[in-house]
Amino acid sequence: MAQLTKGETGEWETVIGMEVHAQVIAESKLFSGASTKFGADPNSQVSLVDAAMPGMLPVLNKYVVEQAIKTGLGINSKINRTSVFARKNYFYPDLPQGYQISQFDQPIVGEGKIEIDLKDGSVKEIGITRMHLEQDAGKSLHDQHPTKSYVDLNRSGCALMEIVSEPDIRGPEEAAAYISKLRMILRYLGTCDGNMDEGSMRADVNISVRKPGDELGTRAEIKNVNSVKAVQQSIDFEVARQIEILEDGGEIKQETRLWDPDKNETRSMRSKEEAHDYRYFPDPDLLPLELAQEQIDAIKKTLPELPDEKKHRFIDEFGLSAYDASVLIAERPRADYFEEVAKDRDAKLAANWVINELLGILNKNEQDITDSPIKAEQLGGLIDLIADNTISGKIAKDVFAEMYKTGNDAAAIVEEKGLKQVTDTGAIEAIVDEVISENPDNVEAYKGGKDKLFGFFVGQVMKKSQGKANPAAVNELLKKKLS
Amino acid sequence: MSDLTHMSIADALKGLESKDFTAVELTQAHIDAMAATKDLNAFVTETPEIALKQAEESDKRREAGKAGALDGIPLAIKDLFCTEGVQTTASSHILEGFIPQYESTVTAKLFADGAVMLGKTSLDEFAMGSGNTHSYFGNVINPWKGSDAKDLVPGGSSGGSAAIVAARGAMGATGTDTGGSIRQPASFCGITGMKPTYGRCSRWGVISFASSLDQPGAFARSVEDCALLLNSMAGHDPKDSTSAQKDVPNFAAAITGDIKDLKIGIPKEYRMDGMPEEIAKLWQQGAEWLKDSGAEIVDVSLPHTKYALATYYIIAPAEASSNLARYDGVRYGQRVEGEDLREMYENTRSQGFGDEVKRRIMIGTYVLSAGYYDAYYIKAQKVRRLISEDFTKAFEQCDALLTPTAPSAAFAIGENEDDPIKMYLNDVFTVPASIAGLPGISVPAGLDSNGLPLGLQVITKAWDEETAFRVGGVIEEKASFTALPQTLSQKAA
């Protein structure tokens, strides 16, 4: 169901299409051998080509092309066997060539689709219009000198994939789900690191509103939307702005607007009339890019299992809930970790430990699963100790905390601290007897019908055994002795 | 020593090998000749110190038995080729003082074969022109003089290279040809000029004018010398995506003098209204020479020829308008400050570029603009394909085409300046082969009634420079063109 916004004159439907720019993971730039590493000193990763020195020519990075094919396949899209690089001409100091090499009417990737998961548990398909490769621009620095601007060309020429969606998105939640899903897929594929903070994924959001059933309204394009939160906030702001204008009898201007994350607002950047004429034409320095079907097929074979497939497999194969499965597949290393823990073990128990204990403490300490001091094999070892009754689930939590602190194996910690579960009924019986004799009043009360006191006795026994007593045995003995 | 400057490259290589003279002597002779012909204004930058140093090293290499294919041969380099540590300007004010940190692939190959660089020759700014009258560093003067002794243009855009080779100030030179910029000046200056197939020589390090048309090539005073130069310059370069992965044959070996098995096509569309009678006659003469040598002459048709010039003057400016966007005053070259960024751009580019460059940037910007793109650029690309197909069909009937190189001999400096279209017509016979990416050689074939040289052009299939050299060699032999530019013969007298 479309998400509607209530205005003074009734309900409005929001229509959104997104253009996501994703920096391709590659050692070198789209058309030069310069490094793409983030965070280097300004202008230290600039080749003669990136600086557009006279007579320099672009040479296409084949690895980037493979990454683009991989991405296209990952978003279920058609790979175009012939695509053409075109020049997008405009002047700006951080654009050394005076044109950006991009793809215009013949992109490398054509139509496709991805599925997004919504909070109510439903799944929605969002169409992909196209994806093309293009060069990133450099960076203008306006705060380094009172009267001058500086230019850093490190990013100039880095490869970007621009992924354009159909206007299928209907509100901030869907937009957030779309960009999150896209990010997840790209990270699974290893074609973009998805670090929105570092600018390796950026979104332009096209927003319009209409009365349900009407034709599409005039859209505004919001630039500089650099986090999932900003995507949602900018849509909220823009939808409210547009509805207010329309309800006041005004018209929406087709324009480009800039998201200001400090003021939480969009503001006009340039109108349609001021839009550049980019004078696109095929770049004569580059031949059309021809791909062999065999190459595409070969890359297809290297695709990893993608998030949706993995999620369904986790549900079917391991019997996990949809929620648990979606938590585990959110990051590929997380899913891999879980699978290693779950291998030949109780998968639901493994999922519990990974999600509730491990992710809990990692999130608290702002760590990724790849930083976890407890390796998957070690967590598996802990679960094995629970499964064979060496320790109780409760003790296991203490062992887990110790493992997180020291990185040691569970068995070693249990051994060292003497945490082995007591299953010897004689020893437990002695403690049970002790507890009964120490609490005559409670025994009286329990026998008089206060059933709830049973938990009290269990607690006392566990306490006396330092938690090591086997809970099942404790229950059984207590029941017998108190009856 | 003046004999050294009149020698062919082939003979000079023999002389060097048999120790008749050293590379230093050969180079010094040319440095002296450059000084003596300084009034031609052929160079933007002269590099005699570099030349002598290279020549010394060449002599050492030869002594050690490690001489390369062109070792010790003094050459002039068109100032469109970036040369490491040596100012490279494209004859534009906007690049005045620009010193590249890199060497173009073509010059690097020549130097690797031992060639010596005498200096960087003047050209029409960014290679845009047919008279070398559009250089920021002044006109180049053709060493040839007509009966009225007026200063004549050397042709363009590679006018400095053509003039200095004709004036015996260099044994050969590099040029680039986009629509005729090697062949037309070769014709005007009475020397041989070869534009190979598009993709034969790397464009890496050559300042771009129109990327889909630009192609480096060679000037020399004989067909064989051109072949020797091209052998050194050609070859695949992974740094240029448009350079072809083709083996480079031994071009000089193709000049056998035997053309008995060849069919030579005469394209009827090149017989244009108003063509000077002398040129028509020379063309006829050329066909007879080839026939006498055993070739078969066939009439062929290139029906879209009349659209070639218009097509060229859409595609080339379109590409140029984009290629020249990088000269913005931000990173290198001239910058003229302004109140804000926009004004800095405007000041830099309006003062940095000359009129002809500005004209072509404006034409190019126009034809690529929204609303005009389909009508001009896309249509021009379609016509380009038709022109290429004309050649493909013609080459089903023949092995090479014979045409005049230019519709006139060299004209006086200042002529044709009032009307850009008249200037553009100079390229009418050279542009079609450029559009189709085909090789073309211009060979001096005779003098007009005014005593000025005229060239004939041989065009062949793509990658068949060998046939162009072979046919060119026969024309050279039959024409036995030995006339010297008047400025030289007068000096000698």
Interface residues (C-beta under 8 A of the other chain):
Chain A: L48 A51 A52 M53 P54 G55 M56 L57 P58 V59 L60 R87 N89 F91 P93 P96 Q97 G98 Y99 S149 V151 D277 R279 Y280 F281 D283 P284 D285 L286 L287
Chain B: F81 C82 T88 A90 L95 F98 P100 Q101 Y102 S104 R203 W204 G205 V206 I207 S208 A210 S211 S212 P238 K239 D240 S241 T242 A318 E319 S321 S322 L324 A325 R326 D328 V330 R331 Y332 L341 Y345 T365 L368 S369 A370 Y373 Y377
